[in-house]
Amino acid sequence: MSIQTTHTDTIVALATPQGIGAIGVIRLSGKDAIAICNKVFGTKTLKKKDLNLSDTHTLHFGVIHEDDIIIDEVLVSLFKAPHSYTSENTVELSCHGSPFIQQQIIQLLIKQGARMANQGEFTLRAFLNGKLDLSQAEAVADLISSNSASSHQIAIQQMRGGFSNKIKLLRQNLIDFASLIELELDFSEEDVEFADRTDLKNLVSSIQRIVQRLIDSFEVGNVIKNGIPVAIVGKPNAGKSTLLNVLLEEDRAIVSDIPGTTRDVIEDEINIDGVMFRVIDTAGIRETNDIIESIGVEKTFEQIKLSSIAIYLFDVHEISLNELKQIVSELTPHLNNSQLVLVANKIDKEDMEYTYREFAEFKDMHYISAKEHIGIDELKKHLVELFDNRTVNITETIVTNARHAEALRHTNSALIKVLEGLNNNVTGDFLAMDIRQALHYLGTITGEISSDDLLSNIFSRFCIGK
């Protein structure tokens, strides 16, 4: 996709998913969108209807026809420039959901002067026409792919400008001071200072703290966007695969009494109360001479390090208190930043009164029977509570995009150099250089500074009709 095109042509694409459905929506956008639609849209008697005479944001029932052949009855949604998603004339045709009908209409519109849209080109035009900045445009893709209440809320907030407004404010504050530094350079021979160095230091320190907080929020934001990784670990035959199947409410993993059945990582997603978790069943932890199984055990420890939550599942009748303490001690170095949840399984087998007393010092231990679905709801509730306790308030600005996080890291590095320069009384030209770097990286987030390669990379990830 070339970003250098003038975008004066009219594009068309199917805006709804491919396949058979009740309806399909075909989107046209461009200067001639209404004129092209006029050529093929009319009443049931094939009388022409001039959509140019209608108000924006109106609906029109009629037929799409080629000469005297009716292709389908449709509902036309009319959006006149600049009051549309792309800021261009836009027409959306709601037709029947037959792939054959959809393709017939699209080919007819192409024959009348439209062309097939590239991936993400509607949103690209919205960006180029000033309807969205770059971070808002990326949030559109996040909104489409959101699969939980939390990821949806963050995407909505960013699409409405919550994140970009904060970035623009930080950038403007820097620009105001940078302009004074640049002014000093113009009067370098007079040796004057227009920018108070103490005020500049306070400003940069304040911005740097905000940038660092945004960087720190990426850990949480990335987890919210992609799902919280939860590793189920334990000895062979502890019931890990059964627990995975129960959590997912489907037979995802093979369950067997034979130790070592699970030799690789099995992963799937589950939505609990609007929070997405990526639940990972791992190979049983034990010493083994089986090469393949030993590789699986190594992967288990890798998953523990990568997970936000590690569930250690054990057969409550096959372990002593001291042995459990020893296992917790051995697991702790592998936890990294993840939280350990101890889950005692198979409580349905026999009376548990003595066992409850034996493990009483583990206050947060969960007792379940994966086979009989006992204690599963309480465990799910605890997982959501752990997420709520470790995350920041999702109404705050949270970074979920890796590109944004990288740009913020570069910004932070440049701001640190500015502070070091101020502390060392460096000259204005060096300060200006580092401030320009910070402004550059902040500008790449919102698209105030962008390149064709960057835009092509971002919008190529969108679907065709968006």
Phi, psi and omega in degrees: 000124178270126179279346185279355180295156183281345180059037176268350180278171181252132184249155181220147177194159172283124184267346178258163183299152176295149177119175182279136178203180180295314178223162171229148180243125178251129186249133174243137177215136179147172183305322185259016184301315182290319180297319180294317179296322180303328184292337187236002184249136178197188179279176179298335178269011179069019174284136183293146174236121181271104182290342178296336181276353183264156178286157174293156180060046176235157180250144183220125179265139178183205181231153168261129184220154171242111189059241181256015180257120178277127179270317181192156168276136186222164171243122183261126173258126187250128178228112183267143179301141002265017188268061178213173181301319182269351187076006178251170169302128183225136176233133175242124182257116175266110183243180175289153191277026176281126177304326179296313180298315181301314181291325177299315181293316181299315180296325178294318179293323176296319179298331181272359174127355177276169172228159179295136179286150171278170179299128176070012188288331177296315179289326175301316179295323176299321178292310183295332180268007173082012178282329179224148167272179189294320180292326176293320178298318178294328178294333176299315178296320178295323180295318180298321184267001182297136183230019177207163181298321182290316179293326177295317182295319180293317180297319178298315181299317182287323179294329179276003172099008181300314181287313184294328178296321178294318179296317181296323179294316178300316183293320181295319178301319178292320180299319181302316179284324180299324180296325178290321177297316180297324178296322177300322181295328179290337180245035185299329181289334179277348178056055179245156177240117177267334183258117178294121186294326178293316178296320179297317180297318179296319180296310182297320178298318180295314180296319181297323178294320179294316179299318180296322178295321177296319177299314180297328182290343182296326179302314178289316182299319179295321178294317179298318183291318187256355181102142181280119181287124179237114180264129174262115183234162180158181180287163174302144178067019176282343180106022184297313181294323177296317179297317178302312181298321180292317179297320182277346183060038174199160180276082182273324183246149177288130178251129182208152176281351181282121180300143175083018180299315179276114183245354179223173181280130174245129188226142174204172185248149177218137178259117179243114178050043176084002179247130182270128176243140171258104184269130187237118174271130186242167177294146179297139182275112176196162174284134183210151176265354179285118185299315182295316181295323180294326175295321177298322178295319177299319179294329178299313180294327176296318180294325177300316180293327184274347187273152173278329179227132176243117176268116173265111183259134180216153174286113187296341181266358185242021184212146177259168179299314181296321179295321179295318177300319180295320180295316178300319179297321181285329181283329187308315180297339182269354188288333184058242178257008183279159180257137182266129176242120179271126182231116178270121185256165174069040180285354180279351189287319185202177180300135188253003187302315180294319182296319178301319180292322183295321184258021186299332183289342175272087189297326187263013181290143178253137180249123184221167163232103181298323182294319183261005178062033179267131176078006183289318180298320179295322178294317178300315180300321180294322179299317178294321179297320178298320177296313181299325183284332186265346185262159171281169178297121186287359171279347175281170178285122181234134179273125179241352186258126182298326179295318178296317180298319179295318179297322179293324177296318177295320177300315181300317179299318179294320179294323177298321177295323177297316180296319177297320179295319178295319179294332182260009178055042178288163183286163185299328182294324178288322176298315181300322181298314182288325177294320178299321178298314179298317179297321180300310184290325174296322180293331179291337180291313184270351179093005175295335171233119183209166178231162178300319181297318180296312181296318179298318181295318183291309188281344176291346179273352179279162172285164186300317187276008180239000000 
